[in-house]
Amino acid sequence: RWDWFDELDAARQSVVVQLAFQLGMPRLSKFEKMLNAISQGNFERAADELLDSLFARQVPNRAERLALKLRYGAA
């Protein structure tokens, strides 16, 4: 779906896949600022955008784990 996806490391790809599975593609597509940051390789901003979302308020522990993967690329 996104041309930048294949350029991501496995941990960051995993975050996108997990979010797509949990939220569905239509809802994930609304995370425009986060997705834009990922596409630009700005993983700090992408993690911040994820944490500044309703998703993060609803499932804070999961969001924090995913944000760490985005930020550092750690598996």
VENJO-V142686 format. One record per run of one state. SS is the DSSP state (~ for helix, > for strand, _ for the rest). FROM is the first residue (numbers start at 1). LEN is the number of residues. Records with the same first field share a line. If there is no record, write none. Layout:
# VENJO-V142686
SS->FROM-LEN / FROM-LEN
This chain:
# VENJO-V142686
_->1-4 / 8-2 / 24-1 / 29-3 / 40-3 / 52-2 / 59-1 / 73-3
~->5-3 / 10-14 / 25-4 / 32-8 / 43-9 / 54-5 / 60-13
